[in-house]
Amino acid sequence: MAKKGIHPEYQETKVTCACGNTFTVMSNKETLHVESCNQCHPAYTGKQGLARKTGAVDKFNKKYGLEEK
């Protein structure tokens, strides 16, 4: 048998991001605070830092003088 009254109430929750964006989700908390959201996270905004110019293998080869000539 399932126990009644042991689960918290599932409710609409206001989420506030550090950037100031707010939105609602369903949760058992009244409010949530997050550090990044789809409005400010670099992966969503396209403002990621430039990718490394060399890969790990190239960096290793250069460090130990194993570069192809």
Gaussian input, Z-matrix of N, CA and C with variables (Angstrom, degrees):
# hf/3-21g

backbone

0 1
 N
 C     1     B1
 C     2     B2     1     A1
 N     3     B3     2     A2     1     D1
 C     4     B4     3     A3     2     D2
 C     5     B5     4     A4     3     D3
 N     6     B6     5     A5     4     D4
 C     7     B7     6     A6     5     D5
 C     8     B8     7     A7     6     D6
 N     9     B9     8     A8     7     D7
 C    10    B10     9     A9     8     D8
 C    11    B11    10    A10     9     D9
 N    12    B12    11    A11    10    D10
 C    13    B13    12    A12    11    D11
 C    14    B14    13    A13    12    D12
 N    15    B15    14    A14    13    D13
 C    16    B16    15    A15    14    D14
 C    17    B17    16    A16    15    D15
 N    18    B18    17    A17    16    D16
 C    19    B19    18    A18    17    D17
 C    20    B20    19    A19    18    D18
 N    21    B21    20    A20    19    D19
 C    22    B22    21    A21    20    D20
 C    23    B23    22    A22    21    D21
 N    24    B24    23    A23    22    D22
 C    25    B25    24    A24    23    D23
 C    26    B26    25    A25    24    D24
 N    27    B27    26    A26    25    D25
 C    28    B28    27    A27    26    D26
 C    29    B29    28    A28    27    D27
 N    30    B30    29    A29    28    D28
 C    31    B31    30    A30    29    D29
 C    32    B32    31    A31    30    D30
 N    33    B33    32    A32    31    D31
 C    34    B34    33    A33    32    D32
 C    35    B35    34    A34    33    D33
 N    36    B36    35    A35    34    D34
 C    37    B37    36    A36    35    D35
 C    38    B38    37    A37    36    D36
 N    39    B39    38    A38    37    D37
 C    40    B40    39    A39    38    D38
 C    41    B41    40    A40    39    D39
 N    42    B42    41    A41    40    D40
 C    43    B43    42    A42    41    D41
 C    44    B44    43    A43    42    D42
 N    45    B45    44    A44    43    D43
 C    46    B46    45    A45    44    D44
 C    47    B47    46    A46    45    D45
 N    48    B48    47    A47    46    D46
 C    49    B49    48    A48    47    D47
 C    50    B50    49    A49    48    D48
 N    51    B51    50    A50    49    D49
 C    52    B52    51    A51    50    D50
 C    53    B53    52    A52    51    D51
 N    54    B54    53    A53    52    D52
 C    55    B55    54    A54    53    D53
 C    56    B56    55    A55    54    D54
 N    57    B57    56    A56    55    D55
 C    58    B58    57    A57    56    D56
 C    59    B59    58    A58    57    D57
 N    60    B60    59    A59    58    D58
 C    61    B61    60    A60    59    D59
 C    62    B62    61    A61    60    D60
 N    63    B63    62    A62    61    D61
 C    64    B64    63    A63    62    D62
 C    65    B65    64    A64    63    D63
 N    66    B66    65    A65    64    D64
 C    67    B67    66    A66    65    D65
 C    68    B68    67    A67    66    D66
 N    69    B69    68    A68    67    D67
 C    70    B70    69    A69    68    D68
 C    71    B71    70    A70    69    D69
 N    72    B72    71    A71    70    D70
 C    73    B73    72    A72    71    D71
 C    74    B74    73    A73    72    D72
 N    75    B75    74    A74    73    D73
 C    76    B76    75    A75    74    D74
 C    77    B77    76    A76    75    D75
 N    78    B78    77    A77    76    D76
 C    79    B79    78    A78    77    D77
 C    80    B80    79    A79    78    D78
 N    81    B81    80    A80    79    D79
 C    82    B82    81    A81    80    D80
 C    83    B83    82    A82    81    D81
 N    84    B84    83    A83    82    D82
 C    85    B85    84    A84    83    D83
 C    86    B86    85    A85    84    D84
 N    87    B87    86    A86    85    D85
 C    88    B88    87    A87    86    D86
 C    89    B89    88    A88    87    D87
 N    90    B90    89    A89    88    D88
 C    91    B91    90    A90    89    D89
 C    92    B92    91    A91    90    D90
 N    93    B93    92    A92    91    D91
 C    94    B94    93    A93    92    D92
 C    95    B95    94    A94    93    D93
 N    96    B96    95    A95    94    D94
 C    97    B97    96    A96    95    D95
 C    98    B98    97    A97    96    D96
 N    99    B99    98    A98    97    D97
 C   100   B100    99    A99    98    D98
 C   101   B101   100   A100    99    D99
 N   102   B102   101   A101   100   D100
 C   103   B103   102   A102   101   D101
 C   104   B104   103   A103   102   D102
 N   105   B105   104   A104   103   D103
 C   106   B106   105   A105   104   D104
 C   107   B107   106   A106   105   D105
 N   108   B108   107   A107   106   D106
 C   109   B109   108   A108   107   D107
 C   110   B110   109   A109   108   D108
 N   111   B111   110   A110   109   D109
 C   112   B112   111   A111   110   D110
 C   113   B113   112   A112   111   D111
 N   114   B114   113   A113   112   D112
 C   115   B115   114   A114   113   D113
 C   116   B116   115   A115   114   D114
 N   117   B117   116   A116   115   D115
 C   118   B118   117   A117   116   D116
 C   119   B119   118   A118   117   D117
 N   120   B120   119   A119   118   D118
 C   121   B121   120   A120   119   D119
 C   122   B122   121   A121   120   D120
 N   123   B123   122   A122   121   D121
 C   124   B124   123   A123   122   D122
 C   125   B125   124   A124   123   D123
 N   126   B126   125   A125   124   D124
 C   127   B127   126   A126   125   D125
 C   128   B128   127   A127   126   D126
 N   129   B129   128   A128   127   D127
 C   130   B130   129   A129   128   D128
 C   131   B131   130   A130   129   D129
 N   132   B132   131   A131   130   D130
 C   133   B133   132   A132   131   D131
 C   134   B134   133   A133   132   D132
 N   135   B135   134   A134   133   D133
 C   136   B136   135   A135   134   D134
 C   137   B137   136   A136   135   D135
 N   138   B138   137   A137   136   D136
 C   139   B139   138   A138   137   D137
 C   140   B140   139   A139   138   D138
 N   141   B141   140   A140   139   D139
 C   142   B142   141   A141   140   D140
 C   143   B143   142   A142   141   D141
 N   144   B144   143   A143   142   D142
 C   145   B145   144   A144   143   D143
 C   146   B146   145   A145   144   D144
 N   147   B147   146   A146   145   D145
 C   148   B148   147   A147   146   D146
 C   149   B149   148   A148   147   D147
 N   150   B150   149   A149   148   D148
 C   151   B151   150   A150   149   D149
 C   152   B152   151   A151   150   D150
 N   153   B153   152   A152   151   D151
 C   154   B154   153   A153   152   D152
 C   155   B155   154   A154   153   D153
 N   156   B156   155   A155   154   D154
 C   157   B157   156   A156   155   D155
 C   158   B158   157   A157   156   D156
 N   159   B159   158   A158   157   D157
 C   160   B160   159   A159   158   D158
 C   161   B161   160   A160   159   D159
 N   162   B162   161   A161   160   D160
 C   163   B163   162   A162   161   D161
 C   164   B164   163   A163   162   D162
 N   165   B165   164   A164   163   D163
 C   166   B166   165   A165   164   D164
 C   167   B167   166   A166   165   D165
 N   168   B168   167   A167   166   D166
 C   169   B169   168   A168   167   D167
 C   170   B170   169   A169   168   D168
 N   171   B171   170   A170   169   D169
 C   172   B172   171   A171   170   D170
 C   173   B173   172   A172   171   D171
 N   174   B174   173   A173   172   D172
 C   175   B175   174   A174   173   D173
 C   176   B176   175   A175   174   D174
 N   177   B177   176   A176   175   D175
 C   178   B178   177   A177   176   D176
 C   179   B179   178   A178   177   D177
 N   180   B180   179   A179   178   D178
 C   181   B181   180   A180   179   D179
 C   182   B182   181   A181   180   D180
 N   183   B183   182   A182   181   D181
 C   184   B184   183   A183   182   D182
 C   185   B185   184   A184   183   D183
 N   186   B186   185   A185   184   D184
 C   187   B187   186   A186   185   D185
 C   188   B188   187   A187   186   D186
 N   189   B189   188   A188   187   D187
 C   190   B190   189   A189   188   D188
 C   191   B191   190   A190   189   D189
 N   192   B192   191   A191   190   D190
 C   193   B193   192   A192   191   D191
 C   194   B194   193   A193   192   D192
 N   195   B195   194   A194   193   D193
 C   196   B196   195   A195   194   D194
 C   197   B197   196   A196   195   D195
 N   198   B198   197   A197   196   D196
 C   199   B199   198   A198   197   D197
 C   200   B200   199   A199   198   D198
 N   201   B201   200   A200   199   D199
 C   202   B202   201   A201   200   D200
 C   203   B203   202   A202   201   D201
 N   204   B204   203   A203   202   D202
 C   205   B205   204   A204   203   D203
 C   206   B206   205   A205   204   D204

   B1=1.4461
   B2=1.5222
   B3=1.3335
   B4=1.4566
   B5=1.5243
   B6=1.3082
   B7=1.4671
   B8=1.5244
   B9=1.3009
   B10=1.4563
   B11=1.5278
   B12=1.3342
   B13=1.4585
   B14=1.5156
   B15=1.3437
   B16=1.4672
   B17=1.5255
   B18=1.3460
   B19=1.4578
   B20=1.5226
   B21=1.3385
   B22=1.4638
   B23=1.5292
   B24=1.3148
   B25=1.4604
   B26=1.5205
   B27=1.3186
   B28=1.4614
   B29=1.5231
   B30=1.3457
   B31=1.4560
   B32=1.5170
   B33=1.3010
   B34=1.4591
   B35=1.5272
   B36=1.3312
   B37=1.4561
   B38=1.5154
   B39=1.3177
   B40=1.4639
   B41=1.5332
   B42=1.3269
   B43=1.4663
   B44=1.5215
   B45=1.3447
   B46=1.4538
   B47=1.5206
   B48=1.3344
   B49=1.4613
   B50=1.5261
   B51=1.3329
   B52=1.4617
   B53=1.5280
   B54=1.3338
   B55=1.4640
   B56=1.5253
   B57=1.3363
   B58=1.4525
   B59=1.5170
   B60=1.3141
   B61=1.4568
   B62=1.5305
   B63=1.3360
   B64=1.4583
   B65=1.5272
   B66=1.3382
   B67=1.4554
   B68=1.5177
   B69=1.3248
   B70=1.4604
   B71=1.5168
   B72=1.3166
   B73=1.4607
   B74=1.5250
   B75=1.3080
   B76=1.4636
   B77=1.5252
   B78=1.3401
   B79=1.4542
   B80=1.5285
   B81=1.3200
   B82=1.4540
   B83=1.5356
   B84=1.3231
   B85=1.4652
   B86=1.5184
   B87=1.3332
   B88=1.4583
   B89=1.5231
   B90=1.3406
   B91=1.4659
   B92=1.5122
   B93=1.3190
   B94=1.4616
   B95=1.5204
   B96=1.3187
   B97=1.4623
   B98=1.5241
   B99=1.3440
   B100=1.4565
   B101=1.5271
   B102=1.3336
   B103=1.4611
   B104=1.5189
   B105=1.3347
   B106=1.4612
   B107=1.5188
   B108=1.3272
   B109=1.4593
   B110=1.5276
   B111=1.3179
   B112=1.4560
   B113=1.5289
   B114=1.3189
   B115=1.4582
   B116=1.5289
   B117=1.3385
   B118=1.4659
   B119=1.5277
   B120=1.3371
   B121=1.4622
   B122=1.5265
   B123=1.3278
   B124=1.4671
   B125=1.5271
   B126=1.3132
   B127=1.4597
   B128=1.5282
   B129=1.3210
   B130=1.4641
   B131=1.5237
   B132=1.3216
   B133=1.4618
   B134=1.5177
   B135=1.3366
   B136=1.4565
   B137=1.5153
   B138=1.3058
   B139=1.4627
   B140=1.5240
   B141=1.3243
   B142=1.4544
   B143=1.5149
   B144=1.3196
   B145=1.4501
   B146=1.5167
   B147=1.2863
   B148=1.4566
   B149=1.5222
   B150=1.2945
   B151=1.4557
   B152=1.5190
   B153=1.3110
   B154=1.4649
   B155=1.5151
   B156=1.3188
   B157=1.4645
   B158=1.5149
   B159=1.3226
   B160=1.4623
   B161=1.5130
   B162=1.2902
   B163=1.4548
   B164=1.5135
   B165=1.3094
   B166=1.4632
   B167=1.5204
   B168=1.3226
   B169=1.4672
   B170=1.5237
   B171=1.3342
   B172=1.4635
   B173=1.5288
   B174=1.3210
   B175=1.4664
   B176=1.5357
   B177=1.3407
   B178=1.4580
   B179=1.5309
   B180=1.3390
   B181=1.4663
   B182=1.5184
   B183=1.3106
   B184=1.4607
   B185=1.5282
   B186=1.3409
   B187=1.4657
   B188=1.5307
   B189=1.3188
   B190=1.4611
   B191=1.5199
   B192=1.3111
   B193=1.4544
   B194=1.5103
   B195=1.2955
   B196=1.4532
   B197=1.5367
   B198=1.3098
   B199=1.4681
   B200=1.5135
   B201=1.3187
   B202=1.4573
   B203=1.5050
   B204=1.3308
   B205=1.4746
   B206=1.4760
   A1=110.10
   A2=115.35
   A3=121.11
   A4=109.55
   A5=115.91
   A6=120.26
   A7=109.11
   A8=116.50
   A9=121.52
   A10=110.01
   A11=115.56
   A12=120.56
   A13=115.81
   A14=118.89
   A15=119.56
   A16=112.43
   A17=117.05
   A18=120.57
   A19=110.76
   A20=117.12
   A21=119.16
   A22=110.66
   A23=115.85
   A24=121.27
   A25=110.32
   A26=116.54
   A27=124.25
   A28=106.94
   A29=117.04
   A30=120.12
   A31=112.39
   A32=116.48
   A33=121.81
   A34=107.78
   A35=116.26
   A36=122.18
   A37=111.06
   A38=116.98
   A39=121.97
   A40=108.18
   A41=115.75
   A42=121.74
   A43=108.04
   A44=116.37
   A45=121.75
   A46=108.64
   A47=115.93
   A48=121.51
   A49=109.19
   A50=116.22
   A51=121.53
   A52=111.60
   A53=117.64
   A54=121.09
   A55=111.56
   A56=117.43
   A57=121.52
   A58=114.20
   A59=118.11
   A60=122.17
   A61=109.50
   A62=116.54
   A63=120.66
   A64=109.25
   A65=115.90
   A66=122.39
   A67=108.07
   A68=117.09
   A69=120.60
   A70=110.91
   A71=114.86
   A72=124.02
   A73=107.74
   A74=116.79
   A75=120.64
   A76=108.70
   A77=116.23
   A78=121.51
   A79=108.56
   A80=116.89
   A81=120.33
   A82=111.54
   A83=117.27
   A84=123.26
   A85=109.35
   A86=117.82
   A87=121.11
   A88=111.20
   A89=116.22
   A90=121.57
   A91=109.78
   A92=116.40
   A93=123.11
   A94=108.69
   A95=116.58
   A96=122.53
   A97=107.69
   A98=116.53
   A99=121.63
   A100=109.70
   A101=116.30
   A102=121.34
   A103=112.97
   A104=117.46
   A105=119.89
   A106=109.27
   A107=114.96
   A108=121.59
   A109=108.60
   A110=117.39
   A111=120.17
   A112=112.20
   A113=118.83
   A114=121.79
   A115=112.17
   A116=118.05
   A117=119.42
   A118=114.30
   A119=119.29
   A120=120.83
   A121=109.61
   A122=118.28
   A123=121.63
   A124=114.57
   A125=118.58
   A126=120.50
   A127=111.42
   A128=117.11
   A129=121.07
   A130=112.27
   A131=117.95
   A132=120.96
   A133=112.97
   A134=117.84
   A135=120.97
   A136=112.47
   A137=117.94
   A138=121.94
   A139=111.25
   A140=115.83
   A141=119.92
   A142=109.82
   A143=115.38
   A144=119.83
   A145=109.44
   A146=116.60
   A147=120.68
   A148=110.40
   A149=115.99
   A150=120.60
   A151=108.79
   A152=115.57
   A153=118.83
   A154=109.85
   A155=115.40
   A156=119.95
   A157=111.76
   A158=116.44
   A159=119.12
   A160=109.11
   A161=116.47
   A162=121.63
   A163=110.40
   A164=116.90
   A165=122.02
   A166=111.65
   A167=117.50
   A168=120.76
   A169=109.87
   A170=117.32
   A171=120.64
   A172=111.04
   A173=115.88
   A174=120.74
   A175=110.34
   A176=116.56
   A177=121.42
   A178=110.42
   A179=115.58
   A180=119.77
   A181=111.63
   A182=117.24
   A183=121.20
   A184=110.73
   A185=116.25
   A186=121.46
   A187=111.31
   A188=117.03
   A189=121.38
   A190=113.94
   A191=116.74
   A192=120.57
   A193=114.85
   A194=117.90
   A195=121.89
   A196=112.25
   A197=115.98
   A198=120.64
   A199=110.55
   A200=115.42
   A201=120.66
   A202=108.52
   A203=115.72
   A204=118.96
   A205=110.32
   D1=143.76
   D2=176.95
   D3=-80.98
   D4=138.96
   D5=178.75
   D6=-82.67
   D7=133.41
   D8=-179.72
   D9=-93.62
   D10=145.67
   D11=173.85
   D12=80.50
   D13=11.60
   D14=-178.98
   D15=-101.44
   D16=-12.17
   D17=-177.93
   D18=-97.58
   D19=140.45
   D20=178.52
   D21=-68.24
   D22=157.92
   D23=-178.64
   D24=-72.03
   D25=132.78
   D26=179.10
   D27=-87.65
   D28=122.31
   D29=-173.48
   D30=-142.16
   D31=166.55
   D32=175.63
   D33=-73.09
   D34=130.61
   D35=-173.37
   D36=-121.32
   D37=136.56
   D38=176.75
   D39=-89.07
   D40=123.72
   D41=178.56
   D42=-105.57
   D43=130.28
   D44=178.74
   D45=-118.74
   D46=126.26
   D47=179.48
   D48=-92.14
   D49=159.36
   D50=177.40
   D51=-62.88
   D52=-24.40
   D53=179.91
   D54=-80.39
   D55=-9.71
   D56=179.29
   D57=105.36
   D58=-10.86
   D59=178.89
   D60=-68.57
   D61=141.01
   D62=176.16
   D63=-129.19
   D64=148.18
   D65=176.54
   D66=-157.57
   D67=170.45
   D68=-178.28
   D69=-116.97
   D70=146.04
   D71=175.73
   D72=-140.70
   D73=173.48
   D74=175.04
   D75=-98.48
   D76=131.66
   D77=-178.04
   D78=-158.65
   D79=178.18
   D80=174.77
   D81=-98.91
   D82=6.13
   D83=176.21
   D84=-104.09
   D85=156.79
   D86=177.52
   D87=-78.80
   D88=-42.66
   D89=179.36
   D90=-139.17
   D91=152.46
   D92=176.11
   D93=-132.84
   D94=146.65
   D95=175.69
   D96=-123.07
   D97=128.01
   D98=-178.92
   D99=-122.88
   D100=158.83
   D101=-178.83
   D102=-85.87
   D103=-29.15
   D104=179.28
   D105=-146.57
   D106=152.99
   D107=-179.68
   D108=-139.15
   D109=-172.98
   D110=-178.61
   D111=-69.72
   D112=-13.81
   D113=179.41
   D114=-87.15
   D115=-21.89
   D116=-175.69
   D117=-126.02
   D118=-11.93
   D119=-178.74
   D120=-71.88
   D121=131.72
   D122=-176.92
   D123=-56.20
   D124=-32.24
   D125=-179.13
   D126=-67.30
   D127=-29.50
   D128=-179.78
   D129=-90.86
   D130=-31.79
   D131=-175.41
   D132=-86.33
   D133=-15.68
   D134=-178.85
   D135=80.49
   D136=13.31
   D137=-178.95
   D138=-104.24
   D139=34.18
   D140=178.12
   D141=-67.48
   D142=155.72
   D143=174.63
   D144=-64.99
   D145=159.39
   D146=-179.98
   D147=-63.42
   D148=141.47
   D149=177.82
   D150=-65.08
   D151=151.88
   D152=179.03
   D153=-59.72
   D154=140.68
   D155=-177.06
   D156=-72.28
   D157=-28.48
   D158=178.55
   D159=-123.22
   D160=147.20
   D161=177.74
   D162=-81.63
   D163=174.23
   D164=-178.64
   D165=-63.38
   D166=-38.36
   D167=-179.47
   D168=-67.39
   D169=-44.12
   D170=178.69
   D171=-61.92
   D172=-40.42
   D173=179.96
   D174=-64.43
   D175=-42.57
   D176=178.47
   D177=-62.41
   D178=-47.92
   D179=-178.83
   D180=-61.27
   D181=-40.34
   D182=179.78
   D183=-67.25
   D184=-41.44
   D185=-178.52
   D186=-61.40
   D187=-40.04
   D188=-177.07
   D189=-101.41
   D190=15.03
   D191=175.75
   D192=66.03
   D193=32.73
   D194=-178.24
   D195=-103.69
   D196=20.33
   D197=-177.68
   D198=-64.69
   D199=144.31
   D200=175.75
   D201=-75.65
   D202=140.66
   D203=-178.70
   D204=-117.28

